[in-house]
Amino acid sequence: MDRRSFLKLGGGLVLLAACRDSFSSKEKIKQAKFVIHIDSNSAIGHKVRIAIELPVTRSIETETLVVGAGIAGLAAACSLNSNKFVLCELDPTLGGTSGAININGDLYSQGAHYDLAYPSNYGKEGLFLLEKLEIIHFNEKSKLWEFVDKQYLISSDKEEACYYNGSIRESVLPNTELKQNFIALLKTYDNQLPLPSTLFQKELHQLDRLTFYDYLNKYLPINHEFIEAIDYQMLDDFGGTSTQISALAGIHYYKCRPYYESKELELFSPPQGNYYFIQKMAAQLDPANIQKNHLVFGLQQKGKKWHADVLDTQNMIRKEYISDNVIYAGQKHALKYIHKDSYAAFNDVSYAPWVVINIELDNAILENSKWQNDFLSPDGTFLGFVDSKVQDKTKNRVLTAYYCFPSIHHYVVKNFESSAEDLVHETIANISLYYKKDIGSYIKQVFIKLLGHAMPIPQPGYLTRERTLVKDKLAFAGVDTGRLPLMFDALDSGIQAAKAINNLSSIII
């Protein structure tokens, strides 16, 4: 199945019409010569089949095994009372869906790049960890939390712009009377929807029983243009449209962000995206405790100990880790293979596939560029791009484009490995439309990151389902434990998992 067939299957989506103007002609763009690099771990399944046949060559004992070195796994490792742990990460680099790529000595996001502008909305334990990591500090004069690295603050005039029907407007939601009515409607929920999402009051749980679309359609005279904009923002943060996500998730998106109350808000966004937090946490840990290229493919409790089958994918060596406790911060869909008894608690999780494309440019003059350049088009999968020059003027210019695909047919994403050139040329054509200028001749190289299960979609019922997250010294972390797919929820989930293990370890038997 090729990409065009996939888009037609995925809810009637169609490709953006071929660019007619000379500055964005696809045929002209295809003449540009540059290298395309592809990063995918789709071949891991084949290695696991081989690993099962391999003998166990090493048996290693530790107090706690942490699975997954994304935001949640690293937050858990940073929050454990004991340094007797091993952190196993499948990839050769840390970060998971908050990863980054090194281009000519500088790091650029290859995953989540959420802005962080409102730390006062966050839970106390998360704030404490960010303070410990020297990411934020409390300003006694203003009585507010502030970010330490001021150079990564994006001024309000550089934050975003949106391409729509051949023109640029200030934001995704058009400034209409309907938008003002929408803001007024959500006023009811002021100060009721903080982060992490586990702090939601039970009185609001009813909003998790219906879709965001049904909620909006009940109270507002919605139209196509309005829903198109809402759907774009829901896909960008939650991986689903207003008909897929719950009203609780949709309302939270707007109420945890004071975008419409403050026009002078500065956003915190380093070029490496959320990998900035990965770096800070990893710096707190002993490198000897971290095992990269280590895939945990089996988990079994024997007596009072946990036994994990682990494949060193670099050397194709099978190991066994024996631990008192386990914090599983990997993706939960894999539990059906790793620990079937736990999978039932997460069998409702549906993930959105993502593709991230980093485009390195050489001496390109791009006028009116913003931090986040949103893009609304008939091809609803293309979400626009981030410009690194707005984040840090001293670095090379890298445009990081994002695609979010329907939650069905995850296997199709891996097929982009054989059709990467078409996807890259389409991306360049879209960006050229945005700037009204052919950027093809400025491109030095392109990097593609394929994320088949990038983020859990907060469908109705997902956020309020009862789940057992700690049992028999096995704790679960990650946003796919029933949380919103946001950096701070991932951070808090790791903290809470570590707290549970710390408490269990302190009990004298």
PyMOL commands that set and color helices and strands:
alter all, ss='L'
color gray80, all
select helices_A, chain A and resi 3-9+22-24+26-30+44-53+71-79+96-98+119-121+124-132+150-152+156-158+177-189+197-199+202-208+212-219+224-238+247-255+258-260+275-282+287-289+332-338+340-346+388-391+411-417+420-435+440-442+479-481+487-506
alter helices_A, ss='H'
color red, helices_A
select strands_A, chain A and resi 35-39+56-67+85-88+100-103+106-109+136-139+144-147+153-154+160-164+167-169+267-268+290-291+294-302+305-312+317-328+351-361+372-376+382-387+398-404+443-456+470-471+474-476
alter strands_A, ss='S'
color yellow, strands_A
deselect
rebuild
show_as cartoon
